[in-house]
Amino acid sequence: MSLVVTHLTKRYGDTAVFANVSLSVAPGEFVAIVGESGVGKSTLLNCMAALDDWNEGTVRLDGVDIGALGDDARALWRRQHVGFVFQAFHVLPHLDVAQNVALPLMLLNVHDDARVAQMLDAVGLGGLGARLPQQLSGGQLQRVAIARALIHRPTLLLADEPTGNLDPTTALKVMDVLVDQVRRHGTSVVLVTHSEAAAARADRVLHLAADGIRA
């Protein structure tokens, strides 16, 4: 599926976080968005996921106008089509690794232990499904987050500084896992990052500023 963002503007009061942002992401394409702190990279990503509202413009995935959907329809759309990787992992501490990864499937009323096990193997966490998050390193937790974001085979993966809390060596390994998995499944990816090394893994790098976005 293709993602098309057209003339998107987000304001808080009279202050524009970003304005007139237009971009497209082709099926299977990996796009990185970079920019200075405070230009709204994470907010833009949240708008692409319909987690946040915007003031002007449109976001369309495979022709569907996400802004025209109600809250329930947006939630269902995210469950079916979007994976999200956060900088802070956001794993649930009271669930074990396998249960955390399986959450998107559970929300779709799908129970597939074999798929969960295969995904854990794919991200280098085979045999760790019964562990709790507090028993894992930061790099392992981010691999859990990547596995969770991809387990339901989304058409669009959004990643918000996924290596921001990791040391350079671990960050490199995590990006290897992310890139390998999205290439295998043909997933479209939008990554926002401060990391030049992470951005270099993308097919295309865009620069976000307050007045728009450019290549």
Beta strands, then each sheet from edge to edge (+ up, - down):
strand 1: 3-12
strand 2: 15-25
strand 3: 30-34
strand 4: 56-61
strand 5: 64-65
strand 6: 82-85
strand 7: 156-160
strand 8: 188-192
strand 9: 204-209
strand 10: 212-214
sheet 1: 2+ 1- 4+ 5-
sheet 2: 6+ 7+ 8+ 3+ 9+ 10-
end
